[in-house]
Amino acid sequence: MRNLDKAGLKRAVANFKQAKILVIGDLILDEFIWGKVSRISPEAPVPVVWVNSESFMPGGAANAANNIHALGAQAFICGVIGSDERGRVLADELRRKNIDVEGIVIDNERPTTLKTRVIAHHQQVVRIDREKVEEIDDNIISQILTFLKEKICEVDAVLIEDYGKGVIVPRLLQETVTLAQRHKKIITVDPKENHFSFYRDITLLTPNHHEIARATGKEIGNEQELEKAGRTLLAKQRCQALLITLGEEGMRLFENEGDSVHIPTVAQEVFDVSGAGDTVISAATVALASGASMLEAAHIANYAAGIVVGKVGVTVATQEELLERLK
């Protein structure tokens, strides 16, 4: 591994507590219904789930903020919720985790996005989405930008989490990037494939291989096609680096200088990949804000992702777990 040693990774992780990250994006409440299956329904060929318990977790951009907090850094969250019970539950969950919610804007015209997952015997049986994905209006955008302008000097990085639910629109993204560049802040983006034309001149973009294929319009079936697609997108987006997640194959890091680097997966067991992309962008952003190189940040993100996919549900990797895994 070029210019990489475990001691450098550990030093970066130990410095996480000094990092401050502002997360902007689609806020989601994740609901989990936990149960077991003992029979198939007589009404249709579907399992009958006997419910044991229910729980809620921050999802989407809120999950990114939760990951940042779990890693020991300070997270500020900015996004939109509805004036409803789901929104209150989400805000309360974030407050319980000591995440700053001052930047959350309430929109009376849209519901808080809710994803309900039914889990039985450690397996997801079905997911139910309740949401409104129309773009936010100019008044909401202005409120978000006002908060951003107030906080930009306090933070080390701006993380943009785009789930395609209507918050990340061209005006918001363009003004956010311009402001962050003016203040020399790190800018990272977890993208949505139909929004690639929005993302320009950022520090790090973290798509998965499916998003890369759709963004470039090319099938990716081998190393050569992946290399070509990565180089094409890196140049087109004018970003400093591109970290492509490849599922069980790990990740590939592209930078403007030098060859791309393949980072093999370190996952020991894979139970659930829900929220793994949030963990990758969060860990990489915190690492960069803590002084890590781009290659070190990519490896740290890979270790963090390996931890969360070994758990069931939308979960996080803690700073302690990360340091233990680095041993």
N, C-alpha and C positions, 0 to 999 in steps of 0.2 A: 504494500500500500504506500503510495507516494506521500512523503512528508506527513506521515501519520504515526502516532504512537499512543498507547493507552493512557500514558501519563498526561498527555495533552488533553485527551477527552475528559479525564477525571478533573483536571484543573478547570476546564470550561464549565462542567456540571457543578462544581463547587462554587462557582461564581454566579450561579443562576439567581440567587437571592437579591442580587444587585440590579437585575434587569426589570424594566418597566415596559409593558407592551399594551398598546391600544388595539383592540379588536373591533373591526367594523364588519357588519354583515347580517345575514338572515338568522334571526333568533327563532329557535325551535324548542318546544317542550317535548321531550321523549317520555312516553308512558310505557311501562312494562307490566304486562299481566302474566304472572308466573303460575304454572299449574302442571298437570300431568295428564297423559292420555291413556285410557284403558280400553277404549272401544271406538268403532266407527259409527257415525250417525246413521240411523235407519232412513233418514230423510234424503240424504245425499252422500256420495262417497268422500266424506270429509271427517277428520278426527273430532271427537268430542273432548274438549279441554275442561278438566275440573280445576277451577281456580283456587290457588292457595293464598296468593297475596298480590298486591299491586304496588308499584313504586314509580317515582318520577325522577328524571335526570335532565340537566340542561343539554340541549342538542344544537346542532348547527354551529353558528358563531359562538353561542353560549357554551358549547362543549369545548371549543378552542380556548375560550377564556378559562374554563374549568381545568383544562390540561395545563395551561400556563401556571395557574395557581398551584396545582398539584406538584409541578416541577420546582416550586419554590420561588418563582418570580411573581411580580405584581401585575395584575391584569385589570384593565379598564375596558368596559364593554359598551358598545354603541350600536343600536339597532332599533327595531320597531316591534312592539307588541300591541295586541288589541286591548280594549277596555273590557276585559272578561276574566272569568275565573282562571282560565289557562294562563293568561298573562300574569295574574297575581301569584299563581303557583310557581311559575318560572322565576319571577323576580325574587320571591321568597327563597327559592332554592339557591339562587346566586348569592343572596345576602348571607345565607347560612354558611356559605363557603368563603365569606369575606371577600367577595368580588365586588368592585365598585360598579354600581348600577346607575350612577348619575346620568350617564349618556343614553339611557333607554328612553325612547320617545313613544308615547301612547297615541295610536291612531284609532279613532272611534269608528272609522269606516271599514276596518278589516279585522278579522279574528286572529288570535295568536295561532301560529302553525302548530299543529299537534300530530305527532307520529306515534301510533299505538302499535306496539309489538307484542304478540302473544308467544310466550316461550314455554315449551314443555320438554322435559328431560334434556335440558341444555341445548335445545334446538329451536330456532325460530319457526313457528308454524304459519303465521300470517302477519302482514303489516297493513295497518289502516291509516291513511293520510287524510287529515282535515285541514284545509288551507285555502287561502286566496292568494294568487300569484301575480296579480296585476301590479304594475310598477307604482312605487310610492309617488305622491305628488310633490310639487315644488316646495310647498310649505314644510313638509316633513324633511325633505332634503336640506332645506335651509337650517332647520333645527339641528340636524346631525352635523352640518358643517360648522355651525356656531360652537357646538361642543368640541369638535375637533380642533378648532382654532384656539380654544381655551386650554386644551390639554397637550398640544403638540410639543411644546417646549419641555414638558415634564417627562416625556416618554423617550425610549431608545428606538422603538420600532413601531410600525403600523402594519398590522396583519389584516388582510381583507379576505373574508370567508364568504365565497359566493355559492349559494345553493340554488340560485335561480328562482327565488321566491319574491322578487320584485324590489329588493333594497339596493342591490348593486346595479345602478343605472349609469349611463355615460357621464352625465353631469357630475354626479357624486364621485365617481371614480377619477375623472379628470382633475377635479379640484382637490381631491384628497392627495393624489400623486404629486401634483404641482406644489402643494403646501408642504408635503413631506420632503420633497427634493430641496425646497427652499431652506428648510431647517436641517438638511443633511441627515435625514432619518432613514433607517433600513425600511424597505417596503417589500412585503411578501404577499403572495396571492395564492389561495387554493381556488382554482378556476372552475368555471362551468363551461362545457365545451361550446355552447352556442354564443358565448360572450368573449371569445378569444380576441376579437377585434378591439375590445375595450382595453386590454392589458398592454401597456407600452411603458418602456423605460423604468422598469422596476428592478429590485435586487434579486428576487428569487420567485420562480413560478413552479408549482408542484402538481402537475397533472398526473393522472394515471395513464397507462398505455392505451386504453380505450379512448380517452379524451384526446390523446395525441393523434390517433388514427383518424378520428372524426375532424379534428382541427386542420389536419394536413390533407384530408381526402385520400389518404393512401393506406392500403392494407399493410400491416406490419407482421410479417411472418418469420423474420430472422434477424440476426444481429445487424446485418448491413442495412436493412430497411429501417430498423430502429435508429441506427446511427444517422442515416440521411434525414429521417423525420425530425430527430432531435436538433440537428444542426440547422435545418430549415426553420424550425419554429424559434430557436434561439435568436437567429438573425432577424427574423420577421418581427418578433416582439421587442427586440432591442433590450433584452434583460441581461443582467450580469450572469445569471446561472439558471439552469433548468434541472429540476430533480424529478425524474419520471419514476413513479412507483409501478412495480411489475408483479405485484401479488407474490406468489410463492417463489418467484425468481429474484426477489429483492428490489433493488433500485439501480438507476443509472444516472450519474451526475454529468451534466454538460456545463462547461465554462467557456468563456470566450478564448481563453488561452489554454493550450495543451489538449491532450486527448480526453475523451470521455472516460469515466471510471465506473465499472460495474461493482456494486456493493451487494454481496450475497445476503439473503435473508438470515436473520439470527433467531427467528421464531422457533421455539422448541415444540409447541403444540398450537394448533389453530382451532379455536372454538367458535369465534365470532369476529368478523371483520368490520362490524358496525362501528363507525366513528374513527377508524384507523387513519383515514386521511386527515382528520382534524388533529390527531396526535402527531403526524408527520410534520405538518406545517407549524404547529405550535412548538414542538421540540426544536426544529430547525431555526425558527425565529428567535427563541430564547437563547439558543446557543450562539447565534450570530451577534445578538445583543450583549452577550457575555464575553465577547472577544474571540470566539472560535473562528477558524478559517472556514471557507465554504465546504471543503472536504470533511473537516471535523464535524461541522454541523450536520452534514448528510449522514455520517455514521452514527451520530447521537440520535438523529431522527429514526434511523433504522433500528437501533436498539430499543427505543421507546415504543415503536410500532410492534416490535416483536413481543413486548410485554403485554400490550393491550389486546392483541389478537388471541392471547392465551386465556382471556377472561370472557365471560358471557355478558352480553349487553353492551351498551355504550359506556365505556369505562375510561380510566385515565392511568397513566404511568406516573408514579411519584418520583421525586428526586432520590429518595432512599432506594427504591427498586432499581432505578437506573444505575446508581453507583454500585449496587450489589451485582447487577448483570455485567457491568464493566470489569468486574474482578475475573 
